[in-house]
Amino acid sequence: MLDAILANYLYYPSILAFLFGVLIGAKYRHKIGNILGYLILTVIIAYFLKAFPYYDLLPLSCSYLFAVIGIIIGNRLFGGKIS
């Protein structure tokens, strides 16, 4: 079981980025419009940022991608409700 936990340690920065993104999105008062445009731009930026070393899953910066997705989800769920 410990081997399975240690094998997934590469995903922790992405999980933390998503959680911080949800917190930041919850603080933003205005609803984010044009979500598809933001996601396309996010994938392009994540591609040029490249992945951390030893991350061979995708040629994208998964932390940046999950942070922006977290911001959008946090804004849609809690936008302006948390002060």
PyMOL commands that set and color helices and strands:
alter all, ss='L'
color gray80, all
select helices_A, chain A and resi 2-7+9-27+35-49+62-78
alter helices_A, ss='H'
color red, helices_A
deselect
rebuild
show_as cartoon
